[in-house]
Amino acid sequence: MKKYYYIHTFGCKVNQYESQLISEKFQHDNFKRAKTLKEADIIVVNSCTVTEKADKECKYFLKKIINLKNKPKILLTGCIVKNKNINMKNLLQHIEIVTDKKKLFKEQKKQVVSGLDGHSRAFLKIQDGCDSFCTYCIVPYVRNTLWSKPECEILSEIKNLVQNKYCEIVLTGINIGKYSSSISNLIEKIMKIPLKFRIRISSIELNEVNYKLIKLMQENPEKICRHLHIPLQSGSNEILKKMNRQYLVKDFEEKTNMIIKSLPDIALTTDIIVGFPGETKKDYEETCNFVNKIPFARIHVFKYSNRYITKASALKNIISYDEVKNRSKYLLEINCKKKINFINKNLGQKRSAVKIGKDKALTDNYITTKLDYNNEQDNIFEVEITKSSII
């Protein structure tokens, strides 16, 4: 009699990739993927702990599933189990903690996947770990081992994914700019694969975007998406220094100006943290002014989340919840304007796209459009950006 497994994933693309590794290991061991929690014999919870909200969501989910009538075996893995400040005592009698996630796919000789269940785009983990120690970030404490996938395995995995009809591959990692042989050298080799596909670079730090990478993007518009997500976090030099970010506002402006000059149609997206301890109104206004200055296509606004262990957790001058909420609201309004401006800039253009879901497409420069017909193509195709097609 077949046994059924269910995987619930919180957090980043790396977690989603690792959940796929776990899923393929279960399938290799003759388990069948459960469609619902109620039919699962085993439930794997792949957790995230990057924010307090992520912790709460994971705990809430665990409390819900320990009361399931089918009494599944529950395995908890991921970053939350490495966060020593998370209290799990009331849950431990119902769940099994798997500190080393690799144990769930350890018999696989290589970290490679054949696809990504439920997705039309494939995520490919090329790197793990971070040692930057930004003062607000818990990641270096829970994913501190730097690892880079061998180039030969990456090239082979891409070929296999493309042959399995994944025509967009998202290169991802905890800090992909720390890839051992450099991200630009890796992409240069990827470009030589003689298949029809494109890659998208996930979040990358400012200092890791070099001239070689931009030149590769210029020379390979059909194979490298016109999209870079570069976290800014703050537009105040004072706050950047307190965050231990290794650049100044002028460095960010100079680099992004170079990128936009070289790639005028690129979508630049970013992250902003609102309410970092000690962020004055002046610091906040500097951030707003700077964000308005840079032609971002989209801004992801995050409220500061206190992570014990990190250096920022010891800082004073905590910003009140209401103040953080108000500051976030205004930045979100700026984001709406940025999105509209970027879309208007692209109206009437034809862009290469891939299908996502049943009736949507994602362009190379990160615009989601409706498909007004049943497009059965599994490959890259062209869409026209119109007001009626925008989602």
VEXDREN-2710 file (C-alpha; in Angstrom, 1 decimal):
% VEXDREN-2710
k/r/px/py/pz
1/MET/0.0/0.0/0.0
2/LYS/1.4/3.4/-1.1
3/LYS/2.2/6.0/1.5
4/TYR/1.5/9.7/0.9
5/TYR/3.7/12.7/1.7
6/TYR/2.9/16.4/1.8
7/ILE/5.4/19.3/1.9
8/HIS/4.5/22.8/3.1
9/THR/7.1/25.4/2.3
10/PHE/7.7/28.8/3.9
11/GLY/10.1/31.5/2.6
12/CYS/12.5/31.9/-0.2
13/LYS/13.2/30.3/-3.6
14/VAL/16.0/28.4/-2.0
15/ASN/13.5/26.7/0.3
16/GLN/11.2/25.9/-2.6
17/TYR/14.1/24.3/-4.4
18/GLU/15.1/22.3/-1.4
19/SER/11.5/21.2/-1.0
20/GLN/11.6/19.9/-4.5
21/LEU/14.7/17.9/-3.6
22/ILE/12.9/16.4/-0.7
23/SER/9.8/15.7/-2.9
24/GLU/11.9/13.9/-5.5
25/LYS/13.5/11.8/-2.8
26/PHE/10.1/10.7/-1.5
27/GLN/9.0/9.8/-5.0
28/HIS/12.2/7.8/-5.5
29/ASP/11.3/5.9/-2.3
30/ASN/7.8/5.0/-3.8
31/PHE/5.8/7.6/-1.9
32/LYS/3.0/9.4/-3.6
33/ARG/2.4/13.2/-3.3
34/ALA/-0.7/13.9/-1.3
35/LYS/-3.2/16.5/-2.7
36/THR/-4.4/17.5/0.8
37/LEU/-3.0/17.4/4.3
38/LYS/-5.8/15.0/5.3
39/GLU/-4.5/12.2/3.2
40/ALA/-0.8/12.6/4.1
41/ASP/1.0/9.9/6.1
42/ILE/4.0/12.3/6.4
43/ILE/4.0/16.1/6.4
44/VAL/7.3/18.0/6.0
45/VAL/7.3/21.6/7.1
46/ASN/10.2/23.5/5.5
47/SER/10.4/26.6/7.6
48/CYS/11.7/30.2/7.4
49/THR/12.8/32.5/10.2
50/VAL/13.8/35.6/8.5
51/THR/11.1/37.7/10.2
52/GLU/9.0/37.4/13.3
53/LYS/6.0/37.1/11.0
54/ALA/7.6/34.0/9.4
55/ASP/8.0/32.4/12.8
56/LYS/4.4/33.1/13.7
57/GLU/3.0/31.7/10.4
58/CYS/5.1/28.5/10.9
59/LYS/3.9/28.0/14.5
60/TYR/0.3/28.6/13.5
61/PHE/0.5/26.0/10.7
62/LEU/2.2/23.4/13.1
63/LYS/-0.6/23.9/15.7
64/LYS/-3.2/23.3/13.0
65/ILE/-1.7/20.1/11.6
66/ILE/-0.9/18.4/14.9
67/ASN/-4.6/18.1/15.4
68/LEU/-5.3/16.4/12.1
69/LYS/-7.5/13.3/12.5
70/ASN/-5.2/11.2/10.2
71/LYS/-2.4/11.7/12.7
72/PRO/0.5/12.1/10.2
73/LYS/4.1/12.0/11.1
74/ILE/5.3/15.6/11.1
75/LEU/8.9/16.6/10.3
76/LEU/10.0/20.2/10.9
77/THR/13.1/21.4/9.1
78/GLY/14.5/24.6/7.7
79/CYS/15.8/27.8/9.2
80/ILE/13.5/28.0/12.2
81/VAL/15.0/24.9/13.8
82/LYS/18.4/26.6/13.8
83/ASN/17.1/29.7/15.5
84/LYS/17.8/29.0/19.2
85/ASN/15.5/31.7/20.3
86/ILE/12.3/30.0/19.0
87/ASN/10.4/28.3/21.7
88/MET/9.0/25.0/20.4
89/LYS/8.5/23.1/23.7
90/ASN/4.8/22.9/23.5
91/LEU/5.1/21.3/20.0
92/LEU/8.0/18.9/20.4
93/GLN/5.9/16.0/21.6
94/HIS/4.0/16.1/18.3
95/ILE/6.8/16.8/15.8
96/GLU/10.2/15.5/14.8
97/ILE/12.9/18.2/14.4
98/VAL/15.3/17.7/11.4
99/THR/18.1/20.1/12.0
100/ASP/20.1/19.0/8.9
101/LYS/17.7/19.3/6.0
102/LYS/20.1/17.3/3.8
103/LYS/19.1/14.2/5.7
104/LEU/15.8/14.3/3.9
105/PHE/17.5/14.0/0.5
106/LYS/20.9/12.7/1.6
107/GLU/20.9/9.6/-0.7
108/GLN/20.9/11.8/-3.7
109/LYS/24.5/12.2/-4.8
110/LYS/24.0/15.7/-6.2
111/GLN/21.6/18.5/-5.3
112/VAL/19.8/18.6/-8.7
113/VAL/16.1/18.6/-9.5
114/SER/14.1/17.5/-12.6
115/GLY/11.6/20.4/-12.3
116/LEU/9.5/22.3/-9.8
117/ASP/6.1/20.9/-9.0
118/GLY/3.3/23.2/-9.7
119/HIS/5.5/25.8/-11.4
120/SER/6.1/26.7/-15.0
121/ARG/9.4/28.3/-14.2
122/ALA/12.2/26.3/-12.5
123/PHE/14.3/27.6/-9.6
124/LEU/17.9/26.4/-9.6
125/LYS/20.0/26.7/-6.4
126/ILE/23.5/27.5/-7.3
127/GLN/24.8/28.7/-3.9
128/ASP/24.1/28.6/-0.2
129/GLY/25.2/30.5/2.9
130/CYS/26.0/34.1/3.7
131/ASP/28.7/35.7/5.9
132/SER/27.9/39.4/5.4
133/PHE/26.3/39.8/8.8
134/CYS/24.1/42.8/8.1
135/THR/23.1/43.9/11.6
136/TYR/19.4/43.2/11.1
137/CYS/19.7/39.8/9.4
138/ILE/19.5/36.4/11.0
139/VAL/20.4/34.5/7.9
140/PRO/24.2/34.3/8.6
141/TYR/23.4/32.7/11.9
142/VAL/21.1/29.9/10.5
143/ARG/22.8/29.5/7.0
144/ASN/26.4/30.3/7.7
145/THR/28.2/27.6/5.6
146/LEU/29.2/29.0/2.2
147/TRP/28.6/26.5/-0.6
148/SER/28.7/26.7/-4.4
149/LYS/27.3/24.1/-6.7
150/PRO/30.0/22.8/-9.2
151/GLU/29.6/24.5/-12.6
152/CYS/29.4/21.2/-14.4
153/GLU/26.4/20.2/-12.3
154/ILE/24.7/23.5/-13.0
155/LEU/25.1/23.3/-16.7
156/SER/23.9/19.7/-16.7
157/GLU/20.9/20.6/-14.5
158/ILE/19.9/23.5/-16.9
159/LYS/20.0/21.2/-19.9
160/ASN/17.8/18.6/-18.1
161/LEU/15.3/21.3/-17.0
162/VAL/15.0/22.8/-20.5
163/GLN/14.5/19.3/-21.9
164/ASN/11.7/18.9/-19.3
165/LYS/10.1/22.0/-20.9
166/TYR/11.2/24.6/-18.4
167/CYS/12.2/27.5/-20.6
168/GLU/12.9/30.0/-17.8
169/ILE/15.4/29.1/-15.1
170/VAL/15.8/31.4/-12.1
171/LEU/19.3/31.2/-10.6
172/THR/18.9/31.5/-6.9
173/GLY/20.9/31.2/-3.7
174/ILE/21.2/32.7/-0.2
175/ASN/23.7/35.2/-1.6
176/ILE/24.4/34.4/-5.3
177/GLY/27.0/37.1/-5.6
178/LYS/29.2/34.9/-3.4
179/TYR/29.2/32.1/-6.0
180/SER/32.8/30.8/-5.9
181/SER/33.9/31.4/-9.5
182/SER/31.8/34.6/-9.7
183/ILE/28.3/34.8/-11.0
184/SER/29.4/36.5/-14.2
185/ASN/31.8/33.8/-15.1
186/LEU/29.1/31.2/-14.4
187/ILE/26.6/33.0/-16.6
188/GLU/29.1/33.3/-19.4
189/LYS/29.3/29.5/-19.5
190/ILE/25.6/29.1/-19.3
191/MET/25.2/31.3/-22.4
192/LYS/27.1/28.7/-24.4
193/ILE/24.4/26.0/-23.9
194/PRO/22.9/25.5/-27.4
195/LEU/19.2/25.3/-26.3
196/LYS/16.3/27.8/-26.3
197/PHE/15.8/29.0/-22.8
198/ARG/16.4/32.1/-20.6
199/ILE/17.7/32.7/-17.2
200/ARG/16.6/35.2/-14.6
201/ILE/19.0/36.4/-11.9
202/SER/17.4/36.4/-8.4
203/SER/18.3/39.0/-5.7
204/ILE/21.9/40.1/-6.0
205/GLU/23.9/42.6/-3.9
206/LEU/25.0/45.9/-5.4
207/ASN/28.7/45.2/-5.1
208/GLU/28.4/41.9/-7.0
209/VAL/27.0/43.6/-10.1
210/ASN/30.0/44.2/-12.3
211/TYR/30.6/45.4/-15.8
212/LYS/31.1/41.9/-17.1
213/LEU/27.6/40.9/-15.9
214/ILE/26.0/44.0/-17.5
215/LYS/27.9/43.3/-20.8
216/LEU/26.7/39.7/-20.8
217/MET/23.1/41.0/-20.3
218/GLN/23.6/43.5/-23.2
219/GLU/25.0/40.8/-25.5
220/ASN/22.4/38.1/-24.7
221/PRO/19.0/39.8/-24.5
222/GLU/17.3/36.6/-25.6
223/LYS/18.9/34.5/-22.8
224/ILE/19.2/36.8/-19.8
225/CYS/16.0/38.5/-18.5
226/ARG/16.1/42.3/-18.4
227/HIS/15.5/42.3/-14.7
228/LEU/17.8/42.8/-11.6
229/HIS/16.6/42.8/-8.0
230/ILE/19.2/44.8/-6.0
231/PRO/18.3/45.4/-2.3
232/LEU/18.8/49.0/-1.2
233/GLN/17.4/48.7/2.3
234/SER/17.8/52.4/3.1
235/GLY/18.4/55.7/1.3
236/SER/20.2/57.1/4.4
237/ASN/24.0/56.7/4.7
238/GLU/23.7/56.8/8.4
239/ILE/21.3/53.9/8.5
240/LEU/23.2/52.0/5.8
241/LYS/26.3/52.2/8.1
242/LYS/24.3/51.0/11.1
243/MET/23.0/48.1/9.0
244/ASN/26.6/47.2/8.0
245/ARG/25.7/47.5/4.3
246/GLN/28.9/47.8/2.3
247/TYR/28.0/50.8/0.1
248/LEU/26.9/54.4/0.3
249/VAL/23.9/56.0/-1.4
250/LYS/26.1/57.6/-4.0
251/ASP/27.5/54.1/-4.9
252/PHE/24.0/52.8/-5.4
253/GLU/23.1/55.7/-7.6
254/GLU/26.3/55.5/-9.7
255/LYS/25.9/51.7/-10.2
256/THR/22.2/51.9/-11.1
257/ASN/22.7/54.8/-13.5
258/MET/25.4/52.7/-15.2
259/ILE/22.9/49.7/-15.4
260/ILE/20.1/51.9/-16.8
261/LYS/22.3/53.6/-19.3
262/SER/23.5/50.2/-20.6
263/LEU/20.1/48.5/-20.4
264/PRO/17.4/51.2/-20.8
265/ASP/14.5/48.7/-20.8
266/ILE/15.6/46.8/-17.6
267/ALA/13.3/46.4/-14.6
268/LEU/15.2/47.4/-11.5
269/THR/13.5/46.2/-8.3
270/THR/14.6/46.6/-4.7
271/ASP/13.9/46.0/-1.0
272/ILE/13.5/48.8/1.6
273/ILE/13.4/48.2/5.4
274/VAL/11.3/50.7/7.2
275/GLY/11.7/51.5/10.9
276/PHE/15.3/50.2/11.6
277/PRO/16.2/51.2/15.2
278/GLY/17.2/54.8/15.3
279/GLU/15.8/55.7/11.9
280/THR/14.9/59.4/12.3
281/LYS/12.4/61.3/10.2
282/LYS/15.4/62.8/8.4
283/ASP/16.7/59.3/7.6
284/TYR/13.3/58.2/6.4
285/GLU/12.8/61.3/4.2
286/GLU/16.2/60.7/2.7
287/THR/15.1/57.2/1.8
288/CYS/11.9/58.5/0.2
289/ASN/13.7/61.1/-1.8
290/PHE/16.3/58.7/-3.0
291/VAL/13.7/56.1/-4.0
292/ASN/11.9/58.7/-5.9
293/LYS/15.1/59.6/-7.7
294/ILE/15.9/56.0/-9.0
295/PRO/13.6/54.6/-11.7
296/PHE/12.7/51.4/-9.9
297/ALA/10.1/49.2/-11.5
298/ARG/8.9/47.9/-8.1
299/ILE/9.8/48.3/-4.4
300/HIS/9.3/45.6/-1.8
301/VAL/8.6/47.4/1.5
302/PHE/9.4/45.5/4.7
303/LYS/8.7/46.6/8.3
304/TYR/11.8/46.1/10.4
305/SER/11.6/42.8/12.3
306/ASN/13.6/42.4/15.5
307/ARG/15.7/39.2/15.3
308/TYR/17.3/38.2/18.6
309/ILE/21.0/37.2/18.1
310/THR/21.5/40.0/15.6
311/LYS/23.4/43.2/16.5
312/ALA/20.4/45.4/15.6
313/SER/18.4/43.7/18.4
314/ALA/20.6/45.4/20.9
315/LEU/20.1/48.9/19.5
316/LYS/17.9/51.5/21.3
317/ASN/15.5/54.1/19.9
318/ILE/13.0/51.6/18.7
319/ILE/10.4/53.1/16.2
320/SER/6.8/52.7/17.3
321/TYR/4.5/50.3/15.5
322/ASP/2.2/53.2/14.4
323/GLU/5.1/55.2/13.0
324/VAL/6.5/52.3/11.1
325/LYS/3.1/51.6/9.7
326/ASN/2.7/55.2/8.5
327/ARG/6.1/55.2/7.0
328/SER/5.5/51.9/5.2
329/LYS/2.2/53.2/3.8
330/TYR/3.8/56.2/2.2
331/LEU/6.5/54.1/0.6
332/LEU/3.9/51.7/-0.7
333/GLU/2.2/54.7/-2.4
334/ILE/5.6/55.5/-4.0
335/ASN/5.8/51.9/-5.1
336/CYS/2.4/52.1/-6.8
337/LYS/3.5/55.2/-8.8
338/LYS/6.8/53.5/-9.7
339/LYS/4.9/50.4/-11.0
340/ILE/2.5/52.6/-13.1
341/ASN/5.4/54.6/-14.5
342/PHE/7.3/51.5/-15.5
343/ILE/4.2/49.9/-17.2
344/ASN/3.4/53.1/-19.0
345/LYS/7.0/53.2/-20.3
346/ASN/6.4/49.8/-21.8
347/LEU/2.9/50.2/-23.3
348/GLY/2.8/49.2/-26.9
349/GLN/6.0/47.2/-26.7
350/LYS/6.3/43.6/-27.6
351/ARG/8.3/41.6/-25.1
352/SER/9.4/38.0/-24.8
353/ALA/7.4/36.1/-22.2
354/VAL/6.8/32.7/-20.6
355/LYS/3.5/31.3/-19.4
356/ILE/2.8/31.3/-15.7
357/GLY/-0.3/29.6/-14.5
358/LYS/-3.2/29.0/-16.9
359/ASP/-3.8/32.5/-18.3
360/LYS/-0.9/34.7/-17.4
361/ALA/2.5/35.5/-18.8
362/LEU/5.7/37.0/-17.3
363/THR/7.8/39.2/-19.6
364/ASP/11.6/39.3/-19.5
365/ASN/11.4/42.7/-17.8
366/TYR/9.1/41.4/-15.0
367/ILE/5.7/42.5/-16.2
368/THR/2.8/40.2/-15.6
369/THR/0.1/40.2/-18.4
370/LYS/-3.1/38.4/-19.1
371/LEU/-3.3/35.9/-22.0
372/ASP/-6.6/36.5/-23.8
373/TYR/-6.4/33.1/-25.4
374/ASN/-5.5/29.5/-24.5
375/ASN/-1.8/29.7/-25.2
376/GLU/-0.5/26.1/-25.1
377/GLN/3.1/27.0/-25.8
378/ASP/5.6/25.6/-23.4
379/ASN/8.4/27.8/-24.8
380/ILE/9.2/31.5/-24.9
381/PHE/6.8/33.6/-27.0
382/GLU/6.0/37.3/-27.6
383/VAL/3.3/39.4/-25.9
384/GLU/2.3/43.0/-26.5
385/ILE/2.0/45.2/-23.4
386/THR/-1.4/47.0/-23.4
387/LYS/-3.5/48.6/-20.7
388/SER/-6.0/45.8/-20.9
389/SER/-3.4/43.1/-20.6
390/ILE/-1.7/44.3/-17.4
391/ILE/-2.4/42.4/-14.1
END
